[in-house]
Structures are given as C-alpha cells and as structure tokens.
Amino acid sequence: MDTEQLAALARALDGDDPLVGLDAVVRLRGEAERAEAVLVRRARNQGATWARIAEVLGVSKQAIHKKYGGRGLLRNQK
C-alpha cells in the first residue's frame, strides 16, 4: 500500500460516517501488521536480537518470538 492510500485511510477516520472510519481502521491495522512482520524479518536478517526487537515494540521477548519466530520467516535465525 502506498502513502497516498494510507493517507486516504487516515482521512477516513475523521469523516462523518463511523462505519467508513471503522473499515479504515481494519485496513490500517492489517497494513501495520504486514509492515511490522516485514521490519521484524529485516531486523533479524541484519542481526538484531529478539530482545532488542521486543524492546523497540514495547513487548516481551517471548511475545515477539512467539508471534514471529515460528512462522518460517526466520527459520535459520537465532
């Protein structure tokens, strides 16, 4: 999703129709989850530890490892 699409979704949050806003929230949440997964994979590929990634995300090391460690995204990483 490009920045124009993200901006349009963000504008929908302030619109008059709360259902349109809720749809935008769902779509933004999905995009944020996708971006997080990509960035976690990139961070691991560049040598970041699970502990450091967890610290940046404000969660426990166990939580982030559980969420991303078993997906096969990072199979050969420590």
N, C-alpha and C positions, 0 to 999 in steps of 0.2 A: 504494500500500500504506500502510495507516495504522500508527500507532505500536504499537497492540496486536498487529497481525500481525507487525511487526518484532520486538517483544519475545518473541512466541511462537517465532519462528525462532531468536532468540538463546538462549532457554532450551533449545531442542532440541540445541544444541551441547554441552550438559553432560549430556545424557541417557545412558541405558545402551546405546542402540543406535547404533553408529557409522554405520550406513547412513542412519538418520534424520538424524543430525548432518550427514553429507555432503550430503544433499538440502537441508538448511537452508543450508549454505554456498553451494551453487549458486544457490539462490533469493536469498540475501542479496547475492551478487556481482552478480546481474542487477539487483537493485534499486539497488545502489550505482552501477552503470554508468549506469542510467537517470537517477538523481539527478545524477550528475556532468554528463551531457550537458545536462540542463535548466539547471543552475547555470552551466555554461560559456556557454550561449546567453544567459542573463540577464546575466552579467558583460559579455559582448561588447556586448549591447544597451545597457548602461549606460556603455560607453566603456572598459572595461578592455582593456589590450593583451594580445596573445598572450604576450608576455614576462612580464607580471605574473601571468597565469593559470598559466603554466608554473611560475613561482616558487612559487606557493601549492601547486601539486600536486606539486612536487618532481621535475619532469621538464624536458626541454629545450623551448625554444620550438618547435623543429622537430617534436618528437614530438607536442605538443599540437595544433599547426596541422595536422599530417598526420592526426591522429585526428578532429578536428572541423572543420577548415577546408574540406574538400571535400565535406561531407555535404549541402550545400544548406541547412543550418540557419542559416548565417550568410552567405549568398551575397553580400549587398551590404555586408558589413563589411570593414574593412581588416585 
